[in-house]
Amino acid sequence: MNSNIGTEIRRRRKEQKLSLKEMSRLTGLTESFLSQVERGKCSLSLMSMQQVAKALGVEISDLFGMEPHRDPVDDDWDAKRRDHMVTKNVGGGRFFETLTDKRPDRSFDVVRVTCAPHTRTETSIHEGEEFVYVLEGGMHLTLDGVTKFYKKGEYAHYLSTTPHALENRQDTDLKYLITITELID
């Protein structure tokens, strides 16, 4: 795991005067695991990163120290170019590229993920829903204990309250887009 992310999580947690026990309660992750993440000994899945960001009241990109790219010409439509995207190594053979800006009027994040061969996320459960679209390679998605294979051009859409994990069992990189939303009342 990139220790800068763990350092940033610890800095923000202490800034808010939250103990590891309180963070554990807010995120559903164990104190031991959170401590290892903060020390750069473990990596977080995208879903767990979302839980940590929510507990800290920040966006996932804040944990990377990323500044959003803003087009000052148009506030309603954000045209993006690849040279403005920031890719971060989040450990465990995974790289995240945040494609959406921080906006108070938006309720979802879109991230392009690259997973090295033979990598897996931890099983996750959280509020909201997810849409995953395979760009390259193949992905094994486990939902509530049932695993299915998705290849380039295929997608899955599911409630995030269903236990889920993604895995690249192949000898090549897996690249996918994931859109994560939170439930809106």
N, C-alpha and C positions, 0 to 999 in steps of 0.2 A: 504494500500500500504506500502511496505517496505520503510521507510523514508530514508534509505541509498541510494536507487535508486534516489529518489527526490533530496537528498543532492548532489549526484554525478552529476546529470543533472545540478543543479544550479552552482556547482563548475566549470564544464566544460563550461557552458554558460558564466559565468563571466570571466573565463580565456580567452575566445575568445572575450571578450568585446561586447557581444551581449545583447541587451535589451530584455525584454519579448515581446515587440512589434515586434522586428526583428525575434525572435524565432517563434512567431505566424505566421508571414508572410512566413517563411521558412517551417513550418510544417503544416500549415492549421488548427492548433488548436488555440483556443481562449487564450488570455493573462490570463484571469481569471482561466481557466482550467489548464494552465501550472503552474501558481502560486500555485494552490492547489496541483498539483503533486509534485512540489518542496518542499512543506511544509508537504508532506506525508498525505494529506487529501483526495486525489483521486488516483485511480490506472489507469494505461495505459493499453490499449489492446496491444497485440503483434504488431499489425499493426501500432498503434500510436507510440509505442516504436521504431519501425523501422524508422518512419518519424523523430523522435527526434534524433536518432542516426545519420541518414543521414545529418540532419541539422548541427549537431555538428562535422561531418566528422569522426565518430567513428563507431565501430561495436556495436551491441546490447550488446554483452557480456562485453564490456568496461563499460557500465552503471551499471553492477553488480560488477565491480571490479574483474572479473574473468580472470585468466590467462589461455591461451590455453594449452592443453596437447600436447606436440610434441614428436613424436617418432624419436630420433636422427638417428636411423638405416635406415629409409626409408623416403625420402622426397616426393615421388610420391604417396604413398599409406598409409593411416592412419588407422591402426587397433586400435579399441577402446575396452576398457574394462569398464564395468559399474562402477568399483570403481574409475575411473578417471573422471567421469562426476560430474558436480556441479549442484545441484538443488537449485533454488532461489524462494522464496515466493514473488510474484509480487503484492500481494493484490487481493482483490475481489474473494478470494477462488481459485486462480490460481497459479500453480507452473510451472516454465519453466526449462527445462533441455537442455542446448545447446549441440548438438551432433557434430557440425562441428567446426573446428578450424578456427582462423582468417588466411586467406591466401590471398595475393594480386591477385593471379591468379584465384580466385573463385568468382562467382557472385551469390551465394545462401547461405541461412542459413537453417539448419534443427534443429527443436526444438521439443522435446517431451513435451507435455503440459498435465497437470492433472488439471481438473476443478471439484471443489466441486459440490455437487448437487445444482440445481436451481441457476446457475450462467450464466451470459451472457456478451459477449464483447460488446463494443460500435460499432456502425456501422462505417465502415472504407472505405476509398477510397484512393488508392495510385498507383504509377507506378508499373509495373511488373506483376507477376502471382503467384498463390499459388496452392499447391497440399496438400490436407488434407486426411489422412488415419486414420480411427477409429481403435484403438487398443482394447479398452474396453468400454462398455457402449453404449450409443446412443447420437447422436448429431443432433440438428436442425440447419441447415445452411440456412440463408436467403441471397439470391442473388437478388438484384434489386427488393426487396419487395416480392419475392416468396420464401416460406419456404418449405424445404424438409427434411425428416428424414433419417439419415444414421446410420447403426448399425455396429457392429464389422465386420471388413473385407471389408467394403465398403469405397469408396473414392470419392472425388470431385476435379476437376481441373478447375480453372477459372482465368480470367484476374482480377487483383486486382483493375483495374479501375472501376469495377462493384461494387456498394455499397454492402457490405457484413458484416455479423455478425454471430457469433457462439453462441449456447446456449445449456446448459445441463438442460433439464426440468425433469430429472429423479431423483430418490432418492439415486442413487449410483454415484460414481465418473465417470467422462468421461476422457478417456485417448486417445490422438491422436498424430500423427506425423504431423508436418506442414513444408513444404518446401516453402520458400519465395524467389523469384528471383526479380531482377530488370531488366528492359528492357535494352538490350545491342544494341547499334547502329551498 
